[in-house]
Amino acid sequence: MKSLFISILISFNLVSQIELNLSSDLSNQNHSSSPLIEKFTPKSNDLSPGEVQKEAPENQTLKALVDSVIIFPLGTNSCKLTYKGDQNRFATFIALHENETASVAAYLDIASSLPNTALFRLNQFGQRNLRYKTNDNTYHFDPNRIFSLVGIKNTLLKLNPNVKSIPLEVEEGIKRFSDSLLSIFRPELDSGYLVAIHNNTNNNFSVRSYVNSKNVIATYVNSNEDIDNFYIVNTLSDFEYFKSINRNVVYQSEEGLDDGSLSIYCTKNNIRYINIEVEMGNVNKHREMIQEVYSLFKQKWK
């Protein structure tokens, strides 16, 4: 069966268009079931200054990329997934909320010291939530609540309270978007990691939010640490590692309530996952915590 390809835009010095065969999973999908459009040509307002499309040899590979963009349609809107890093990676960093800028700034500041990693970040209108647009309406949804059907339904109902009913085409379109993201994010190695990078607001969401929660197996709180800065993990060894260096850490339960988050998806599907939560604006702390995660990786793959 003919493989499904996606267009990738490279916005660094040499700018070109290449075609990437995602995976055997996507190879069996037809165009109507996938939100990825073969040779999709974005409208001019989808591209930031310096992003241009040019033809390139078909044998170019992602290994040569420094910066690239994958474009997804969300109804009549579009959304960009920006990629930066190594093709041969053992850890994929993911920034799902575009307004959480300190997390991205922290990774990019030290990216050169993080070999064998890559960063994917979603971009649309600079806000936390994404927008799926039809001819009749615009529907807001949280991109970290779309990794299950129940999560998609709940985030649409929560963020669109004035809409009497959500069209099935919107739910299905977001599900295709979610499935494609998971195909791209999924680690190539069984021992590989997905690392979500998030920012929170002061005392609004913290490690104490998980104390006595049924969604976690264990929680460690260091009274000398800011409760807004913490890790969420889904393996015991990672929990013990961060506890041993006196960092706030939450051990995610496989039995946790399915809220459609990447955290729950990874835990239920045996994918190694770490979430780095840092108070908004604290780039220095975020850099420090990314480096601590990378030190953990180096211990595992030295």
C-alpha positions in Angstrom: 0.0 0.0 0.0 1.2 3.4 -0.8 2.9 5.1 2.1 1.5 8.4 3.4 4.0 11.2 3.3 4.0 14.6 5.0 5.6 17.9 3.9 8.1 19.3 6.3 9.3 22.9 6.0 12.9 23.7 7.1 13.3 27.2 8.3 17.1 27.4 8.8 19.7 28.7 6.4 19.1 26.0 3.8 15.3 26.0 3.5 13.7 23.1 1.6 10.7 20.8 1.5 11.2 17.1 2.1 8.9 14.1 2.4 9.0 12.0 5.5 7.5 8.5 5.7 6.1 8.6 9.3 5.6 5.0 10.2 3.9 1.7 9.1 1.0 2.8 11.3 0.4 5.9 9.2 1.1 3.9 6.0 -2.2 2.1 6.3 -4.3 5.2 6.7 -6.0 6.9 3.8 -6.2 10.6 3.3 -9.8 10.8 4.7 -8.7 9.3 8.0 -5.6 11.3 8.6 -5.2 15.0 9.3 -1.8 15.0 7.6 -2.1 16.3 4.1 0.2 15.0 1.4 2.2 17.8 0.0 0.0 20.3 1.8 0.8 23.8 0.8 0.1 26.3 3.6 -1.5 29.6 3.1 0.9 32.6 3.4 -0.4 33.4 6.9 0.5 30.0 8.1 4.2 30.8 7.7 6.3 33.0 9.8 9.0 35.2 8.2 11.8 33.1 6.8 9.8 30.0 6.3 9.8 29.1 2.6 9.0 26.0 0.5 11.5 24.8 -2.1 11.9 21.5 -3.8 14.6 19.2 -2.4 16.1 15.8 -3.3 13.8 13.0 -2.2 16.7 11.3 -0.4 17.1 14.0 2.2 16.6 12.8 5.8 15.6 14.4 9.0 19.1 13.8 10.4 20.2 16.9 8.5 17.5 19.1 9.9 18.0 21.8 12.4 14.5 23.2 12.4 11.4 22.0 10.6 7.7 22.4 10.6 4.9 19.9 10.1 1.5 21.5 9.3 -1.8 20.0 10.3 -5.3 21.1 9.3 -7.8 21.7 12.1 -10.9 22.1 10.1 -10.3 25.3 8.1 -7.6 26.4 10.6 -4.2 25.0 10.7 -1.6 24.1 13.4 2.1 23.9 13.2 4.3 21.3 15.0 7.8 22.6 15.1 10.7 20.1 15.3 14.2 20.8 16.5 16.9 18.3 17.4 18.3 14.9 16.5 16.7 12.2 14.4 18.4 9.4 16.4 17.0 10.4 19.8 16.4 8.6 23.0 14.3 11.3 24.5 11.6 13.5 22.9 10.7 16.8 24.6 7.2 18.0 24.0 5.7 21.5 24.5 1.9 21.2 24.0 0.9 24.7 25.3 2.2 27.5 23.2 1.8 30.2 25.9 4.1 28.3 28.3 7.1 30.0 26.8 9.6 29.6 29.6 9.7 25.8 29.1 10.7 26.2 25.4 13.2 29.0 26.1 14.9 26.8 28.7 15.3 23.8 26.3 16.5 26.0 23.4 19.0 27.7 25.7 20.8 24.4 26.4 19.8 22.4 23.3 23.4 22.1 22.1 24.3 20.3 25.4 21.4 17.8 25.0 22.5 15.4 22.2 20.2 12.5 21.2 17.1 14.6 22.1 14.6 16.6 20.1 11.9 19.2 20.9 8.4 19.2 19.3 6.2 22.2 20.0 2.8 23.2 18.9 2.1 26.6 17.4 -1.1 28.2 16.4 -2.3 31.5 17.9 0.1 31.9 20.8 -2.4 30.7 23.4 -2.8 27.7 25.7 -5.7 26.1 23.8 -6.0 25.3 20.1 -8.9 26.1 17.8 -10.7 23.8 15.4 -12.8 25.9 12.9 -15.7 24.8 10.7 -17.8 26.9 8.4 -20.3 27.4 11.3 -18.2 27.8 14.4 -14.8 27.7 16.2 -14.2 25.1 18.9 -11.5 25.5 21.5 -9.7 22.5 23.0 -6.8 21.8 25.3 -4.0 19.9 23.3 -3.1 18.0 26.5 -6.6 16.5 26.8 -6.9 14.9 23.4 -5.1 11.6 23.8 -8.3 9.6 24.5 -11.9 9.8 23.2 -13.3 10.7 26.6 -10.6 13.4 26.9 -11.6 15.0 23.6 -15.3 15.0 24.5 -14.6 16.5 27.9 -12.2 19.3 26.8 -14.6 20.3 24.0 -17.6 20.5 26.4 -15.6 22.4 29.0 -14.1 25.0 26.7 -17.1 25.6 24.6 -19.9 26.0 27.2 -22.1 28.1 24.9 -22.2 25.4 22.2 -25.3 23.1 22.5 -23.7 20.1 20.8 -20.2 19.4 19.4 -20.4 18.1 15.8 -19.0 14.6 15.3 -16.7 15.9 12.5 -14.9 18.1 15.1 -14.4 15.2 17.5 -13.2 13.0 14.7 -10.9 15.6 13.3 -9.2 16.2 16.7 -8.9 12.4 17.1 -7.1 12.1 13.8 -4.8 15.0 14.9 -4.2 13.3 18.2 -3.4 9.9 16.6 -0.9 11.6 14.2 0.8 13.4 17.1 1.2 10.1 19.0 2.7 8.4 15.9 5.3 11.2 15.6 6.0 11.4 19.4 6.2 7.7 20.1 9.8 6.7 21.1 11.7 4.7 18.5 13.3 2.6 21.3 11.4 0.7 23.9 13.7 2.4 26.5 13.1 5.8 25.0 11.3 8.6 26.9 8.7 11.3 26.2 9.3 14.4 28.3 6.6 17.0 28.5 7.6 20.5 29.5 5.0 22.7 31.2 4.7 25.9 33.1 2.2 26.6 35.9 1.1 29.6 37.8 2.1 30.3 41.4 0.3 28.1 43.9 -2.4 27.2 41.4 -1.1 23.7 40.4 1.6 22.1 42.4 3.0 18.9 43.7 0.6 19.2 46.6 -2.3 18.9 44.1 -1.4 15.2 44.1 -1.2 14.5 47.8 -3.7 11.8 48.7 -4.9 11.7 45.0 -6.2 8.4 43.7 -4.4 9.2 40.4 -0.9 8.6 41.8 0.9 5.8 43.6 3.2 8.0 45.6 4.2 11.6 46.1 7.4 13.1 47.6 7.4 16.7 48.7 10.6 18.5 49.8 9.6 21.3 52.2 12.7 23.3 51.0 11.6 23.3 47.4 9.0 25.5 45.7 5.9 23.3 45.4 5.3 24.7 41.9 8.4 23.0 40.6 8.1 19.2 40.4 8.3 16.1 38.2 5.6 13.6 37.2 6.9 10.2 36.3 5.4 6.8 35.6 8.2 4.4 36.7 9.3 3.6 40.2 13.0 3.9 39.3 12.5 7.5 38.1 10.5 8.3 41.2 13.3 7.0 43.4 15.9 8.9 41.4 14.3 12.3 41.8 13.4 11.6 45.4 17.1 10.7 46.0 18.1 14.2 44.8 15.4 15.8 47.0 13.2 17.0 44.2 9.4 17.2 44.4 8.1 14.2 42.4 4.8 12.4 41.7 4.5 8.8 40.7 1.6 8.4 38.2 -0.8 5.5 38.7 -1.9 3.3 35.8 -5.3 3.3 37.3 -5.6 7.1 37.2 -8.7 8.8 35.9 -8.5 9.1 32.1 -8.5 12.9 31.4 -7.0 12.6 27.9 -3.6 13.8 29.0 -0.3 12.6 27.6 0.7 11.6 31.1 -2.3 9.1 31.4 -1.8 7.9 27.8 1.8 7.0 28.3 1.2 5.3 31.7 -1.6 3.2 30.3 0.5 2.3 27.2 3.8 1.5 28.9 5.7 4.5 27.5 8.3 6.0 29.8 7.2 9.5 30.6 8.4 12.5 32.6 6.6 15.8 33.0 8.6 18.8 34.1 6.4 21.4 35.8 8.0 24.8 36.6 6.4 28.1 37.7 5.8 30.4 34.8 8.7 32.6 33.9 11.3 30.7 35.8 13.6 29.8 32.9 16.6 29.2 35.1 14.8 26.6 37.2 13.5 25.0 34.0 17.0 24.7 32.6 18.2 23.1 35.8 15.4 20.5 35.8 15.9 19.7 32.1 19.5 19.1 32.9 18.6 16.8 35.8 16.4 14.8 33.5 19.2 14.5 31.0 21.6 13.4 33.7 19.1 10.6 34.5 19.2 9.6 30.8 23.0 9.6 30.7 23.0 7.1 33.6 20.7 4.8 31.7 22.6 4.9 28.4 26.2 5.5 29.3 
